[in-house]
Amino acid sequence: MEMYCGIDLHATNSWLCVVDEAGQPQLEARVANRLEAVRARLEPYREQLSAVAVESTFNWYWLVDGLSSAGYPMRLANPAAMKRYEGLKYSDDRHDARWIAEMLRLGILPTGYIYPREARPVRDLLRHRARLVRNRTARLLTFQNLLGRETGRQITGNELKKMVVGDLSTLGLSRETRLALSSSGEIIALLDEKILEIEKVVVSGVKNRVELKLLRTVGGIGLALGLTILLETGEISRFRSVGHFVSYGRLVPSERRSNDRKKGEGNRRNGNPYLSWAFSEAAEFARRFQPEARRFFERKKARTNEVVAYRALAHKLARACYFILRDRVAYEPALLFRN
């Protein structure tokens, strides 16, 4: 008899539900978030379990990886796409776990991609770098605003970076202001050091991949953006079409339309925010430095507005990257902007 398991995962505990092929529950239990405890509960059903579905929460790595290593066939349930069972007047964790198991049994459970365990640390390290870069930018802006408030001087980013490590005593500032500026400067210097260290580790892990070299042939995509696109995409074969890839990058409208009228919106946050950022940045650089992209942007801007033009250019570049990764070919702007 085949069985199906749904796990409603939380921060400190999980609710397990195992149902048989008729949908009848064989196990319903709350278990502490310890791998050995979860495995002990599932062990009696190991041979009958067709699949185990875990809700994709912030902390799914340990459970999915641990059960997968133990030989369990794993699925990652996509909570953003799951439709809640509306026939229940009352629901709780037990009902949620049972509903996951029931959708798994019926073959209608929306699932997400389980990024390969061996490649996940490099991707997550690159995400950590992005957070550090944002932190550094915030610190630089704080430094710039504080200096402008106290001295009335407007300085460029390059001048500001030099002043971070320079002597602030010549500016005639109070001791308290100098302390605020110097503390921010020290943090910025430390962030610069750690960002560079992370870049070296990430690059060493993927520098020999031909896909990265091909992505960097795209006008507007440098090392940081190429790494982001490559690592956030993962296996390009998991996307059935270029449309699915562009949608995953949050570059398609989320509108629901009928009879040429807008009837509502879907989940605009569904997709990968890191890919969305990377293609948006690539669009800006392509507009600056690539003539074909600049002409496309100006035509689109004349017909619509600047925001739409940027998104349209990002959409174009995302489509190009899909075929570059799928077919392993170099970028050809004449083909992308031939119309």
TAJO-V840432 format. One record per backbone hydrogen bond with DSSP energy under -1.0 kcal/mol. NH is the residue of the N-H (numbers start at 1). CO is the residue of the C=O. E is the energy in kcal/mol with one decimal. If there is no record, write none. Layout:
# TAJO-V840432
((NH CO E) (NH CO E))
This chain:
# TAJO-V840432
((3 48 -2.5) (4 19 -2.6) (5 51 -1.9) (6 17 -2.8) (7 53 -2.5) (8 15 -2.4) (10 13 -1.7) (14 31 -3.0) (15 8 -2.1) (16 29 -3.3) (17 6 -1.9) (18 27 -2.4) (19 4 -2.8) (20 24 -2.2) (23 20 -1.9) (26 18 -4.1) (27 18 -1.6) (29 16 -2.1) (31 14 -3.4) (33 12 -2.1) (34 32 -2.7) (38 34 -2.1) (39 35 -2.7) (40 36 -1.9) (41 37 -1.6) (42 38 -1.8) (43 39 -1.7) (45 42 -1.8) (46 43 -1.5) (49 45 -1.6) (50 3 -3.1) (52 73 -2.6) (53 5 -2.9) (54 75 -2.5) (55 7 -1.8) (56 77 -2.2) (57 55 -1.4) (60 57 -1.1) (64 60 -2.5) (65 61 -2.7) (66 62 -1.8) (67 63 -2.5) (68 64 -2.3) (69 65 -2.3) (70 66 -1.2) (71 68 -1.4) (72 67 -2.4) (75 52 -2.5) (77 54 -2.4) (78 110 -2.8) (82 78 -1.0) (96 92 -2.5) (97 93 -2.5) (98 94 -2.0) (99 95 -2.4) (100 96 -2.1) (101 97 -2.2) (102 98 -2.4) (103 99 -2.6) (104 100 -2.1) (105 101 -2.2) (106 102 -2.2) (108 103 -2.3) (112 76 -3.4) (115 113 -1.0) (120 116 -1.4) (123 119 -1.6) (124 120 -2.7) (125 121 -2.0) (126 122 -1.9) (127 123 -1.9) (128 124 -2.0) (129 125 -1.9) (130 126 -1.8) (131 127 -1.7) (132 128 -2.1) (133 129 -2.5) (134 130 -2.1) (135 131 -2.1) (136 132 -2.7) (137 133 -2.5) (138 134 -2.3) (139 135 -2.2) (140 136 -2.7) (141 137 -2.4) (142 138 -2.2) (143 139 -2.5) (144 140 -2.6) (145 141 -2.8) (146 142 -2.5) (147 143 -2.3) (148 144 -2.4) (149 145 -2.3) (150 146 -1.9) (151 147 -2.3) (152 148 -1.9) (160 156 -2.3) (161 157 -2.3) (162 158 -1.5) (163 159 -1.9) (164 160 -1.5) (171 168 -1.4) (178 174 -2.5) (179 175 -2.1) (180 176 -2.2) (181 177 -2.6) (182 178 -3.1) (183 179 -2.4) (184 180 -1.8) (185 181 -2.5) (186 182 -2.3) (187 183 -1.9) (188 184 -2.5) (189 185 -2.3) (190 186 -2.2) (191 187 -2.6) (192 188 -2.6) (193 189 -1.9) (194 190 -2.4) (195 191 -2.8) (196 192 -2.1) (197 193 -2.0) (198 194 -2.5) (199 195 -2.4) (200 196 -1.9) (201 197 -1.7) (202 198 -2.7) (203 199 -2.8) (204 200 -2.0) (205 201 -1.0) (207 203 -2.0) (209 206 -2.0) (213 209 -1.1) (214 210 -2.2) (215 211 -2.5) (216 212 -1.6) (217 214 -1.5) (218 215 -1.6) (221 218 -2.1) (226 222 -2.3) (227 223 -2.6) (228 224 -2.1) (229 225 -2.7) (230 226 -2.4) (231 227 -2.7) (232 228 -2.4) (233 229 -1.6) (234 230 -1.6) (238 235 -1.6) (239 236 -1.7) (245 241 -1.5) (246 242 -2.5) (247 243 -2.3) (248 244 -2.2) (249 245 -1.3) (250 247 -1.9) (251 246 -1.9) (256 264 -2.8) (258 261 -2.4) (261 258 -1.1) (263 256 -4.2) (266 254 -3.4) (268 266 -1.1) (270 267 -1.5) (272 248 -3.6) (276 272 -1.9) (277 273 -2.2) (278 274 -2.3) (279 275 -2.6) (280 276 -1.8) (281 277 -2.5) (282 278 -2.4) (283 279 -2.0) (284 280 -1.5) (285 281 -2.1) (286 282 -2.7) (287 283 -2.3) (288 284 -1.5) (289 285 -2.3) (290 286 -2.5) (294 290 -2.5) (295 291 -2.4) (296 292 -2.1) (297 293 -2.5) (298 294 -2.4) (299 295 -2.2) (300 296 -2.4) (301 297 -2.7) (302 298 -2.1) (303 299 -1.4) (304 300 -2.1) (309 305 -2.1) (310 306 -2.3) (311 307 -2.2) (312 308 -2.5) (313 309 -2.2) (314 310 -2.5) (315 311 -2.3) (316 312 -2.1) (317 313 -2.3) (318 314 -2.2) (319 315 -2.1) (320 316 -2.0) (321 317 -2.4) (322 318 -1.9) (323 319 -1.6) (324 320 -2.1) (325 321 -2.5) (326 322 -2.5) (327 323 -2.7) (328 324 -1.3) (335 332 -1.2) (336 332 -1.5) (337 333 -2.5))
